[in-house]
Amino acid sequence: MGVRLTVPRVRGKAGGTVVLGDIPVIVDWIGSAIVGVLVGLVAKWVLDRRVSWGDRVQYLVAGAIGVAVGAGSVITFISVDGDDSPLPLVATDDRLDILVVWTGDELADFEAVVRGHYPTAHVVSAGTAIREKLDQLIDAGTPPDVAIVPQPSVLRYFAGRGLLEPINDDVVHRFPPAWNALVVARPPSGPEDEYGAFVKGAQKSLLWYSPDALAGYEPSPEVWSWDDFTRWVHDGFHSGQFDAPLTLDVADQWPLTDWFENRLAATDIQLYKDLAAGVDRWTDPTVAQVLTEIAELWKTPSIFHRGPESQKMVQLADLVTDVKYGNAATMFAPSFVAGQVESMDEADSPKPAGFPGQDGEHQQVVGGDIAIVPTGSTKGQDFVYWLTGAEAIADWARNDPGYLTPNTESLYYVQPGEAIAPDDAVHVLLTSLITAPGLKDLRFDLSDEFSGTNATRPCVVWHVFRDFFDGVTDPHGKVEDAVETVQETMSAFARGVDPNVTCEGREDEEDDSGP
């Protein structure tokens, strides 16, 4: 397999990630090397007449061997990201090349886990452009040994073209069937198979609450329907110890899409599946109904501490603090906040409940990152086996307080029939939710799947819902106008029409690394 490396500034070109290019430059480079060796040997012979003919022959043979070894190693013609100019490179065959979606702390946490066991690993971040980057590398003949992608739709895209290896059974057996169902794909020929393994998982159907705020209230949040929740917000909440009923992360934008996803999954599961698959059903009346229900909740007077304008500055890490200091009685947040919750005193920490469902049922919207192995990579299969094993999971959990995985090798995994103690870590409870026996019909994050299916930057979709929040909380705005804008904009995306929505400099990824 080819290699992808980071190179320093060479010949006036900025350093960066490298990819395979044209072969003719290799010949030029090797030719230059040979000439250089010969010139050096001739100079040595001319300047040092004490050298015997036998030694001169040995010099020539050694030089030839050196050139042959250099040419026989992995020599590739490369180009720096964003620049197609050629650069030569020599690398060794013991490298493990890994292409990932993560940046920042998430990337650093992953590298810390991998370095201890794979010192020759080379990790490159492609951000949320990972589908396009992996496409380029495969087309160039230099796929990585492993790629870690954020959407099952990306996995299906490559598996459907016959470009991935099925994951080995000894890895597949580590995951519940409901999670394996998310990574099933059909190759160009042959039966369906599992083509990925989740290395991270996230529960995105959680409403956290302060026990003090809801002491004695019936029904309890654990069994709330959507109507129960809205009824408590409008009539059951009484200010006192807590200033407002709810806090949510508006600044990061992507949590706003999770509201829509959870409410839609509880209302019309087939519509959810269709939208995630890129089918243009955004103008369906049920979409308008769900958006309107959320809008009516968000525009409730005094629902947020100090109002919606201040809420626009609230980020994920602020939510637990809001509950701790009495700014809000409940918070909508995914499992990423588990580490922050566990760091609090037990008496003050919010408790997780399922997002308000429908008819006594609680849906599970999940997210996660998936390891895939390009065709022919034995090293990649071995690495995925190690990465989904107990040793790597334990190291990752130590590095990342927000880490969760739907893996039976997890240190937080609860065996079927085993009771969860009241003093167990929040991670244990959350892991039990995503690995429960009989778990079925998981819904992968709709906005992530939609982005992967339509090759749209996720932050563009998030921005659509940020505009929706702005519109419905504007005292002069109309809910129906905001709803119609979302429907028309998302319909345009689904039809391949660019509605000219930008990310406006927002980060292009979710941060699930915890506080």
Secondary structure, DSSP 8 states (H G I E B T S, - for coil): -----EE--BTTB--EEEEE--SHHHHHHHHHHHHHHHHHHHHHHHH-TTS-HHHHHHHHHHHHHHHHHHHHSEEEEEEETT---EEEEEE-TT-EEEEES--HHHHHHHHHHHHTT-TTEEEEE-GGGHHHHHHHHHHTT---SEEEES-HHHHHHHHTTT-B----HHHHTTS-HHHHGGGEE--SSS--EE--EEEEEEE--EEEE-TTTTTT-SS-GGG-BHHHHHHIIIII---SS-S-SEEE--TTSHHHHHHHHHHHHHH-HHHHHHHHTT---TTSHHHHHHHHHHHHHHTSTT-STT-HHHHTT--HHHHHHHHHTTS-SEEE--GGGHHHHHTS-TTT--EEEE--BBTTB---EEEEEEEE-BTT-HHHHHHHHHHTSHHHHHHHHHH-TT-----TTSTT---TT----TTS-HHHHHHHHHS-TT----EE-HHHHHHHHHT--HHHHHHHHHHHHHHHHSTT--HHHHHHHHHHHHHHHHTT-------TT--SS---S--
